[in-house]
Amino acid sequence: MARLIVNADDLGYDPEIDRGILEAHRHGLVTSATAMVLTPFAARALAAAPATLGVGLHALLDPALGEAEARAELLRQLDRFEALRGAPPTHLDSHKHAHAAPALLAAVAEVASARGLPVRAMDAGLRAALRGLGVPVTDAFLGDATLRPCWTHATLAEALRDLPPGLTELMAHPGYRPSHARTSFGVEREVELAALTDEAARALLRAGEVELCSYAILGSRGRAG
């Protein structure tokens, strides 16, 4: 059986991105998001995210940090997340996949293992490393932030037709053109939003008997349940 987490990165980055993410959850395939907590828009975004949306931490980590510094920074952002959301995150990932760097990975894995939090694993090597450190991960990962956009109607349909068995995360960046954030990744978010809210995509999931879910099923509370 195939299970699919559709995760929207960058909640809290910009009000227009947030608007698109929440729309993609209400009217589309998005079941999960990861939130930045150090932006001026984080509090409003986390307050607006409904309980039906699994929300993780999209950590902002400098790749130059040492392991101890990275651990302290991650704990600071986790505390901020819980203060804003009133609950722990469903999982952890990081802006531009910074957590894949060896020093940062060690810190992230230590914190995640202690708190029972899954961590995004983008490839087989990272999955094996995280599992070896006692961290829950998905069985597969889809998405490439260097593609702008990654998900069009056609590429999303192809991916949904070919989902592997087990649990897959599909990383996406839906939204509207940012009003405040300085990013070159703007109008492409609207293309991804259109693909993720297309009824044809949901029909493909029904045809393939794919179950949509969030990272909550991998966390300590999900395993206990």
Secondary structure, 3 states (H helix, E strand, C coil): CEEEEEEEEEECCCHHHHHHHHHHHHHCCCCEEEECCCCCCHHHHHHHCCCCCEEEEEECCCCCCCHHHHHHHHHHHHHHHHHHHCCCCCCEEEHHHHHHCHHHHHHHHHHHHHHCCCECCCCHHHHHHHHHCCCCCCCEEECCCCCCCCCCHHHHHHHHHCCCCEEEEEEECCCCCCCCCCCCCCHHHHHHHHHHCCHHHHHHHHHCCCEEECHHHCCHHHHHC
